[in-house]
Amino acid sequence: MTETDDLQAFLNDLDRQMHIKGDWGTPARYIPELADIDPAQFAISVALADGRVLSSGSAQKRFSIQSVSKVFTLAVALGRIGDQLWTRVGREPSGTSFDSIVLLEREQGRPRNPFINAGALVTTDAMLEGRMPQDALAELIQFLRAACEDDDIHIDKDVARSEAATAHRNTALVHYLLSHGNLHNAPELTLGTYVHQCAIAMTTQQLARAGRMLAGLPDAPRLISARRARRINALMMTCGHYDGSGDFAYRVGLPGKSGVGGGILIIAPGKASIAVWSPGLNHYGNSQVGTEAAQRLGQFTGWSVFG
């Protein structure tokens, strides 16, 4: 058997083991369209440096990537305005939940990092830069399609409507940002764009392929510089799982970005881009089974940024 054969066999067994264990967590209850999803689902895809994508589980099933979209919005925003973004949002872990307003109030409307909701709203606002939401969203969708070399990526309109109807905390955050002068567009435009970017639907195969540019894989489209990819990876490592970022780094040893839809994008620089999906969440708001699967994959492959 080749190393690829070994990895495929491992992924197949991982799918089986996750279903045997059956400890799925709880779907995001505060978004009605996500609340009733069966948590007993699992998918994993691994895009390798040789161009192959290995998968197991429901790797062709679409799910809303939610906060995983923040990685790609950050890349687009940095491409538009460069390091000016960092005058409006920090690069430090928050130590609080993803939708917390506590630090935003204490730190005068400058969010700690671009992956908590307040920081993502600022990043989305920067991506808009006076444009209409449909134009900014079209650019983001096209960026994702180019990243994974697949045009079949769209916004799940039912999820977007459901999220917009219950976006009370994000509405508070966007108005708080405005009160501190850290919002350049109308609140409803920034929030509407943010809600729709979170509702982008992808499969784990598509998401793993989209992450190749961050892993620096040879077949990845050159959409961002290697320097920018390294810096985004650093933010994913320190901030990508909110107040569970340290736990994920300890257990997995790789940069990752989670979403409350149950997806996780994980980067093994120079080795692979990995996407995991299971919609049940742990107490941090990250995929419970996805985190366990990522830990087991890291142990099997030895992939880690820590050697």
TORKOL-4160 file (C-alpha; in steps of 0.2 Angstrom, whole numbers, padded with zeros to 4 digits, m for minus):
307
<pt num="1" X="0000" Y="0000" Z="0000"/>
<pt num="2" X="0006" Y="0018" Z="m0004"/>
<pt num="3" X="0005" Y="0032" Z="0009"/>
<pt num="4" X="m0010" Y="0039" Z="0000"/>
<pt num="5" X="m0019" Y="0022" Z="0001"/>
<pt num="6" X="m0014" Y="0022" Z="0020"/>
<pt num="7" X="m0022" Y="0039" Z="0022"/>
<pt num="8" X="m0038" Y="0034" Z="0013"/>
<pt num="9" X="m0040" Y="0019" Z="0023"/>
<pt num="10" X="m0038" Y="0030" Z="0039"/>
<pt num="11" X="m0051" Y="0042" Z="0033"/>
<pt num="12" X="m0063" Y="0028" Z="0030"/>
<pt num="13" X="m0060" Y="0021" Z="0047"/>
<pt num="14" X="m0061" Y="0038" Z="0055"/>
<pt num="15" X="m0079" Y="0040" Z="0047"/>
<pt num="16" X="m0084" Y="0023" Z="0055"/>
<pt num="17" X="m0076" Y="0027" Z="0072"/>
<pt num="18" X="m0085" Y="0044" Z="0073"/>
<pt num="19" X="m0102" Y="0036" Z="0070"/>
<pt num="20" X="m0098" Y="0022" Z="0083"/>
<pt num="21" X="m0093" Y="0035" Z="0096"/>
<pt num="22" X="m0109" Y="0045" Z="0093"/>
<pt num="23" X="m0105" Y="0060" Z="0103"/>
<pt num="24" X="m0111" Y="0073" Z="0091"/>
<pt num="25" X="m0114" Y="0089" Z="0101"/>
<pt num="26" X="m0128" Y="0101" Z="0098"/>
<pt num="27" X="m0132" Y="0111" Z="0082"/>
<pt num="28" X="m0132" Y="0130" Z="0082"/>
<pt num="29" X="m0149" Y="0133" Z="0090"/>
<pt num="30" X="m0150" Y="0152" Z="0088"/>
<pt num="31" X="m0151" Y="0151" Z="0069"/>
<pt num="32" X="m0168" Y="0142" Z="0065"/>
<pt num="33" X="m0162" Y="0135" Z="0048"/>
<pt num="34" X="m0147" Y="0126" Z="0057"/>
<pt num="35" X="m0156" Y="0121" Z="0073"/>
<pt num="36" X="m0165" Y="0106" Z="0066"/>
<pt num="37" X="m0150" Y="0099" Z="0056"/>
<pt num="38" X="m0147" Y="0081" Z="0061"/>
<pt num="39" X="m0130" Y="0082" Z="0071"/>
<pt num="40" X="m0126" Y="0064" Z="0067"/>
<pt num="41" X="m0117" Y="0068" Z="0051"/>
<pt num="42" X="m0098" Y="0068" Z="0046"/>
<pt num="43" X="m0087" Y="0072" Z="0031"/>
<pt num="44" X="m0069" Y="0075" Z="0029"/>
<pt num="45" X="m0058" Y="0080" Z="0014"/>
<pt num="46" X="m0039" Y="0081" Z="0012"/>
<pt num="47" X="m0032" Y="0091" Z="m0002"/>
<pt num="48" X="m0014" Y="0084" Z="m0004"/>
<pt num="49" X="0002" Y="0092" Z="m0012"/>
<pt num="50" X="0001" Y="0080" Z="m0026"/>
<pt num="51" X="m0016" Y="0087" Z="m0032"/>
<pt num="52" X="m0027" Y="0073" Z="m0026"/>
<pt num="53" X="m0041" Y="0076" Z="m0014"/>
<pt num="54" X="m0045" Y="0061" Z="m0002"/>
<pt num="55" X="m0062" Y="0060" Z="0006"/>
<pt num="56" X="m0074" Y="0050" Z="0017"/>
<pt num="57" X="m0091" Y="0052" Z="0024"/>
<pt num="58" X="m0104" Y="0065" Z="0017"/>
<pt num="59" X="m0090" Y="0074" Z="0007"/>
<pt num="60" X="m0102" Y="0079" Z="m0007"/>
<pt num="61" X="m0115" Y="0087" Z="0005"/>
<pt num="62" X="m0116" Y="0106" Z="0006"/>
<pt num="63" X="m0117" Y="0115" Z="0022"/>
<pt num="64" X="m0116" Y="0134" Z="0026"/>
<pt num="65" X="m0098" Y="0138" Z="0030"/>
<pt num="66" X="m0103" Y="0152" Z="0042"/>
<pt num="67" X="m0087" Y="0159" Z="0050"/>
<pt num="68" X="m0075" Y="0149" Z="0040"/>
<pt num="69" X="m0080" Y="0163" Z="0027"/>
<pt num="70" X="m0071" Y="0175" Z="0037"/>
<pt num="71" X="m0054" Y="0168" Z="0031"/>
<pt num="72" X="m0058" Y="0172" Z="0013"/>
<pt num="73" X="m0066" Y="0189" Z="0017"/>
<pt num="74" X="m0050" Y="0194" Z="0026"/>
<pt num="75" X="m0040" Y="0189" Z="0011"/>
<pt num="76" X="m0051" Y="0199" Z="m0001"/>
<pt num="77" X="m0051" Y="0214" Z="0011"/>
<pt num="78" X="m0032" Y="0214" Z="0013"/>
<pt num="79" X="m0031" Y="0213" Z="m0006"/>
<pt num="80" X="m0042" Y="0228" Z="m0008"/>
<pt num="81" X="m0035" Y="0240" Z="0006"/>
<pt num="82" X="m0019" Y="0231" Z="0012"/>
<pt num="83" X="m0012" Y="0233" Z="0030"/>
<pt num="84" X="m0024" Y="0248" Z="0032"/>
<pt num="85" X="m0036" Y="0236" Z="0039"/>
<pt num="86" X="m0026" Y="0234" Z="0055"/>
<pt num="87" X="m0029" Y="0251" Z="0060"/>
<pt num="88" X="m0047" Y="0246" Z="0062"/>
<pt num="89" X="m0046" Y="0228" Z="0069"/>
<pt num="90" X="m0032" Y="0220" Z="0080"/>
<pt num="91" X="m0023" Y="0203" Z="0079"/>
<pt num="92" X="m0024" Y="0197" Z="0096"/>
<pt num="93" X="m0034" Y="0182" Z="0104"/>
<pt num="94" X="m0050" Y="0188" Z="0112"/>
<pt num="95" X="m0053" Y="0175" Z="0126"/>
<pt num="96" X="m0071" Y="0178" Z="0124"/>
<pt num="97" X="m0086" Y="0170" Z="0114"/>
<pt num="98" X="m0087" Y="0174" Z="0096"/>
<pt num="99" X="m0102" Y="0186" Z="0098"/>
<pt num="100" X="m0096" Y="0195" Z="0114"/>
<pt num="101" X="m0098" Y="0214" Z="0116"/>
<pt num="102" X="m0088" Y="0215" Z="0132"/>
<pt num="103" X="m0071" Y="0219" Z="0124"/>
<pt num="104" X="m0078" Y="0229" Z="0110"/>
<pt num="105" X="m0085" Y="0241" Z="0124"/>
<pt num="106" X="m0069" Y="0241" Z="0134"/>
<pt num="107" X="m0057" Y="0244" Z="0119"/>
<pt num="108" X="m0067" Y="0258" Z="0111"/>
<pt num="109" X="m0074" Y="0250" Z="0096"/>
<pt num="110" X="m0058" Y="0241" Z="0089"/>
<pt num="111" X="m0061" Y="0222" Z="0089"/>
<pt num="112" X="m0047" Y="0211" Z="0095"/>
<pt num="113" X="m0046" Y="0201" Z="0079"/>
<pt num="114" X="m0055" Y="0198" Z="0062"/>
<pt num="115" X="m0062" Y="0181" Z="0067"/>
<pt num="116" X="m0074" Y="0186" Z="0081"/>
<pt num="117" X="m0090" Y="0193" Z="0075"/>
<pt num="118" X="m0086" Y="0211" Z="0078"/>
<pt num="119" X="m0069" Y="0210" Z="0069"/>
<pt num="120" X="m0077" Y="0201" Z="0055"/>
<pt num="121" X="m0090" Y="0215" Z="0053"/>
<pt num="122" X="m0076" Y="0227" Z="0052"/>
<pt num="123" X="m0068" Y="0216" Z="0039"/>
<pt num="124" X="m0084" Y="0215" Z="0029"/>
<pt num="125" X="m0086" Y="0234" Z="0030"/>
<pt num="126" X="m0068" Y="0236" Z="0023"/>
<pt num="127" X="m0072" Y="0224" Z="0009"/>
<pt num="128" X="m0088" Y="0234" Z="0004"/>
<pt num="129" X="m0078" Y="0251" Z="0003"/>
<pt num="130" X="m0093" Y="0260" Z="m0003"/>
<pt num="131" X="m0099" Y="0247" Z="m0015"/>
<pt num="132" X="m0116" Y="0239" Z="m0015"/>
<pt num="133" X="m0117" Y="0222" Z="m0006"/>
<pt num="134" X="m0121" Y="0212" Z="m0022"/>
<pt num="135" X="m0104" Y="0218" Z="m0029"/>
<pt num="136" X="m0094" Y="0214" Z="m0014"/>
<pt num="137" X="m0102" Y="0197" Z="m0012"/>
<pt num="138" X="m0100" Y="0193" Z="m0031"/>
<pt num="139" X="m0081" Y="0197" Z="m0028"/>
<pt num="140" X="m0080" Y="0185" Z="m0013"/>
<pt num="141" X="m0090" Y="0171" Z="m0022"/>
<pt num="142" X="m0078" Y="0173" Z="m0037"/>
<pt num="143" X="m0063" Y="0172" Z="m0026"/>
<pt num="144" X="m0069" Y="0156" Z="m0018"/>
<pt num="145" X="m0073" Y="0149" Z="m0035"/>
<pt num="146" X="m0056" Y="0153" Z="m0041"/>
<pt num="147" X="m0048" Y="0146" Z="m0025"/>
<pt num="148" X="m0056" Y="0129" Z="m0027"/>
<pt num="149" X="m0057" Y="0129" Z="m0046"/>
<pt num="150" X="m0076" Y="0126" Z="m0046"/>
<pt num="151" X="m0090" Y="0137" Z="m0051"/>
<pt num="152" X="m0103" Y="0128" Z="m0042"/>
<pt num="153" X="m0103" Y="0138" Z="m0026"/>
<pt num="154" X="m0118" Y="0149" Z="m0021"/>
<pt num="155" X="m0126" Y="0157" Z="m0006"/>
<pt num="156" X="m0140" Y="0147" Z="0003"/>
<pt num="157" X="m0154" Y="0160" Z="0003"/>
<pt num="158" X="m0164" Y="0150" Z="0016"/>
<pt num="159" X="m0150" Y="0151" Z="0028"/>
<pt num="160" X="m0146" Y="0169" Z="0025"/>
<pt num="161" X="m0165" Y="0174" Z="0028"/>
<pt num="162" X="m0165" Y="0163" Z="0044"/>
<pt num="163" X="m0149" Y="0171" Z="0050"/>
<pt num="164" X="m0155" Y="0189" Z="0046"/>
<pt num="165" X="m0171" Y="0186" Z="0056"/>
<pt num="166" X="m0161" Y="0182" Z="0071"/>
<pt num="167" X="m0146" Y="0193" Z="0070"/>
<pt num="168" X="m0149" Y="0203" Z="0086"/>
<pt num="169" X="m0132" Y="0202" Z="0093"/>
<pt num="170" X="m0124" Y="0206" Z="0077"/>
<pt num="171" X="m0136" Y="0221" Z="0075"/>
<pt num="172" X="m0130" Y="0227" Z="0092"/>
<pt num="173" X="m0112" Y="0225" Z="0087"/>
<pt num="174" X="m0113" Y="0234" Z="0070"/>
<pt num="175" X="m0121" Y="0249" Z="0079"/>
<pt num="176" X="m0109" Y="0249" Z="0092"/>
<pt num="177" X="m0095" Y="0249" Z="0079"/>
<pt num="178" X="m0104" Y="0264" Z="0071"/>
<pt num="179" X="m0105" Y="0274" Z="0087"/>
<pt num="180" X="m0086" Y="0273" Z="0088"/>
<pt num="181" X="m0083" Y="0278" Z="0070"/>
<pt num="182" X="m0077" Y="0261" Z="0065"/>
<pt num="183" X="m0090" Y="0257" Z="0052"/>
<pt num="184" X="m0089" Y="0266" Z="0035"/>
<pt num="185" X="m0105" Y="0260" Z="0027"/>
<pt num="186" X="m0123" Y="0260" Z="0032"/>
<pt num="187" X="m0126" Y="0247" Z="0046"/>
<pt num="188" X="m0139" Y="0237" Z="0036"/>
<pt num="189" X="m0127" Y="0235" Z="0021"/>
<pt num="190" X="m0113" Y="0229" Z="0031"/>
<pt num="191" X="m0123" Y="0217" Z="0041"/>
<pt num="192" X="m0133" Y="0211" Z="0026"/>
<pt num="193" X="m0117" Y="0207" Z="0017"/>
<pt num="194" X="m0110" Y="0198" Z="0032"/>
<pt num="195" X="m0125" Y="0187" Z="0034"/>
<pt num="196" X="m0125" Y="0182" Z="0016"/>
<pt num="197" X="m0106" Y="0178" Z="0016"/>
<pt num="198" X="m0109" Y="0167" Z="0031"/>
<pt num="199" X="m0123" Y="0158" Z="0021"/>
<pt num="200" X="m0111" Y="0152" Z="0007"/>
<pt num="201" X="m0113" Y="0134" Z="0005"/>
<pt num="202" X="m0099" Y="0122" Z="0001"/>
<pt num="203" X="m0094" Y="0104" Z="0002"/>
<pt num="204" X="m0079" Y="0098" Z="0012"/>
<pt num="205" X="m0071" Y="0094" Z="m0005"/>
<pt num="206" X="m0073" Y="0111" Z="m0011"/>
<pt num="207" X="m0068" Y="0119" Z="0005"/>
<pt num="208" X="m0052" Y="0109" Z="0006"/>
<pt num="209" X="m0048" Y="0114" Z="m0012"/>
<pt num="210" X="m0051" Y="0132" Z="m0008"/>
<pt num="211" X="m0038" Y="0131" Z="0007"/>
<pt num="212" X="m0024" Y="0125" Z="m0004"/>
<pt num="213" X="m0018" Y="0143" Z="m0007"/>
<pt num="214" X="m0016" Y="0145" Z="0012"/>
<pt num="215" X="m0006" Y="0128" Z="0013"/>
<pt num="216" X="0005" Y="0134" Z="m0002"/>
<pt num="217" X="0002" Y="0118" Z="m0012"/>
<pt num="218" X="0010" Y="0117" Z="m0029"/>
<pt num="219" X="m0007" Y="0116" Z="m0038"/>
<pt num="220" X="m0016" Y="0130" Z="m0029"/>
<pt num="221" X="m0021" Y="0146" Z="m0039"/>
<pt num="222" X="m0010" Y="0160" Z="m0034"/>
<pt num="223" X="m0023" Y="0172" Z="m0027"/>
<pt num="224" X="m0013" Y="0178" Z="m0012"/>
<pt num="225" X="0006" Y="0180" Z="m0008"/>
<pt num="226" X="0015" Y="0167" Z="0002"/>
<pt num="227" X="0018" Y="0181" Z="0015"/>
<pt num="228" X="0000" Y="0185" Z="0017"/>
<pt num="229" X="m0005" Y="0166" Z="0018"/>
<pt num="230" X="0008" Y="0164" Z="0032"/>
<pt num="231" X="0000" Y="0179" Z="0042"/>
<pt num="232" X="m0018" Y="0173" Z="0039"/>
<pt num="233" X="m0012" Y="0155" Z="0045"/>
<pt num="234" X="m0005" Y="0164" Z="0061"/>
<pt num="235" X="m0022" Y="0172" Z="0064"/>
<pt num="236" X="m0031" Y="0155" Z="0062"/>
<pt num="237" X="m0019" Y="0147" Z="0074"/>
<pt num="238" X="m0021" Y="0160" Z="0088"/>
<pt num="239" X="m0039" Y="0166" Z="0085"/>
<pt num="240" X="m0048" Y="0154" Z="0073"/>
<pt num="241" X="m0058" Y="0145" Z="0087"/>
<pt num="242" X="m0063" Y="0160" Z="0098"/>
<pt num="243" X="m0060" Y="0156" Z="0116"/>
<pt num="244" X="m0056" Y="0138" Z="0111"/>
<pt num="245" X="m0042" Y="0142" Z="0100"/>
<pt num="246" X="m0029" Y="0137" Z="0113"/>
<pt num="247" X="m0037" Y="0120" Z="0116"/>
<pt num="248" X="m0038" Y="0117" Z="0097"/>
<pt num="249" X="m0019" Y="0122" Z="0095"/>
<pt num="250" X="m0015" Y="0110" Z="0109"/>
<pt num="251" X="m0025" Y="0096" Z="0102"/>
<pt num="252" X="m0022" Y="0098" Z="0084"/>
<pt num="253" X="m0006" Y="0108" Z="0081"/>
<pt num="254" X="m0012" Y="0116" Z="0065"/>
<pt num="255" X="m0020" Y="0133" Z="0060"/>
<pt num="256" X="m0039" Y="0131" Z="0059"/>
<pt num="257" X="m0055" Y="0141" Z="0057"/>
<pt num="258" X="m0071" Y="0135" Z="0063"/>
<pt num="259" X="m0089" Y="0140" Z="0059"/>
<pt num="260" X="m0106" Y="0137" Z="0068"/>
<pt num="261" X="m0112" Y="0127" Z="0053"/>
<pt num="262" X="m0100" Y="0113" Z="0059"/>
<pt num="263" X="m0086" Y="0116" Z="0047"/>
<pt num="264" X="m0068" Y="0118" Z="0050"/>
<pt num="265" X="m0054" Y="0122" Z="0038"/>
<pt num="266" X="m0037" Y="0116" Z="0044"/>
<pt num="267" X="m0020" Y="0120" Z="0036"/>
<pt num="268" X="m0005" Y="0109" Z="0036"/>
<pt num="269" X="0008" Y="0121" Z="0027"/>
<pt num="270" X="0016" Y="0113" Z="0013"/>
<pt num="271" X="0007" Y="0097" Z="0016"/>
<pt num="272" X="m0012" Y="0098" Z="0014"/>
<pt num="273" X="m0028" Y="0108" Z="0016"/>
<pt num="274" X="m0041" Y="0099" Z="0026"/>
<pt num="275" X="m0060" Y="0102" Z="0028"/>
<pt num="276" X="m0070" Y="0093" Z="0041"/>
<pt num="277" X="m0089" Y="0095" Z="0044"/>
<pt num="278" X="m0101" Y="0089" Z="0057"/>
<pt num="279" X="m0115" Y="0101" Z="0063"/>
<pt num="280" X="m0115" Y="0097" Z="0081"/>
<pt num="281" X="m0105" Y="0110" Z="0092"/>
<pt num="282" X="m0096" Y="0109" Z="0108"/>
<pt num="283" X="m0097" Y="0122" Z="0122"/>
<pt num="284" X="m0085" Y="0134" Z="0112"/>
<pt num="285" X="m0096" Y="0134" Z="0097"/>
<pt num="286" X="m0084" Y="0123" Z="0087"/>
<pt num="287" X="m0088" Y="0106" Z="0078"/>
<pt num="288" X="m0087" Y="0093" Z="0092"/>
<pt num="289" X="m0084" Y="0078" Z="0080"/>
<pt num="290" X="m0074" Y="0089" Z="0068"/>
<pt num="291" X="m0062" Y="0094" Z="0082"/>
<pt num="292" X="m0060" Y="0076" Z="0087"/>
<pt num="293" X="m0057" Y="0070" Z="0069"/>
<pt num="294" X="m0044" Y="0084" Z="0066"/>
<pt num="295" X="m0034" Y="0078" Z="0082"/>
<pt num="296" X="m0034" Y="0060" Z="0076"/>
<pt num="297" X="m0029" Y="0065" Z="0058"/>
<pt num="298" X="m0014" Y="0075" Z="0066"/>
<pt num="299" X="m0009" Y="0061" Z="0076"/>
<pt num="300" X="m0010" Y="0049" Z="0061"/>
<pt num="301" X="0000" Y="0060" Z="0049"/>
<pt num="302" X="0011" Y="0069" Z="0061"/>
<pt num="303" X="0007" Y="0085" Z="0053"/>
<pt num="304" X="0010" Y="0100" Z="0065"/>
<pt num="305" X="0017" Y="0117" Z="0064"/>
<pt num="306" X="0027" Y="0113" Z="0080"/>
<pt num="307" X="0038" Y="0099" Z="0073"/>
